[in-house]
Structures are given as structure tokens and as C-alpha cells.
Amino acid sequence: MQAVNIVYWQEGDDWLGYLQDYPDYWTQGETLDELKELLKESHSRHP
């Protein structure tokens, strides 16, 4: 399994982040866990 690096931070109540290999594709979640799930889905679309 390939390691995937993510960049994330909290702004107010929201968590924002992106895959390090795809910095133009940001997403956000209400929780860190939700953000990580959305980033996993994003990674599956950009193998």
C-alpha cells in the first residue's frame, strides 16, 4: 500500500486539507475524521 501525505489545518470550526500530490484539490469537513474520509475518497479518484 502506498503512503499518502495529507496537509490539513483547522479554521474556526471546520477542517480543511488536501492531498500533498494534488494541492489544487482542497476539501473540508466538520471534523478531522470527516476530512480524512473525504481525502481518502479524493485519493481513490486520483490514483
N, C-alpha and C positions, 0 to 999 in steps of 0.2 A: 504494500500500500504506500502510495506517495504522500509525503508530508505536505500540507498546505499551510502557508503562513497567512494569517489574517491581521489586519490593522483595525483596531476598534477603540472607541472612546465614548464617554457619556457627555451629553449636552442636555442640561436640565433633567427631565425625567426619561429621555429617550437615549437609546444606544445606537450609534452609527458605526459603520465599518465597511470594509471592502477586502477582497482577496488581493494579496500583495502583487500577484501576477496580473491583475486586472484592476488597476487603480481608478479607472473611469466608471466602474460599475459599483456605486455605493448603494447601500441599503440601510434600513433602520428597523429597530424593534423596540417594543416597550420594555423588554427585559434582555439581559445579556444572553440568556438561553435562547430566547426567540431570535435574536440577531444571529447567533451561531447556527441555528437551524436554517435560516434564510440564506446564510452564506454557504452552507453545505449544498442547498438546492442550487444556488448560483454556480457552484463548482461543478455540479453534475451536468450543467448546461455548457460549461467551458472546460472540457477535459484536456 
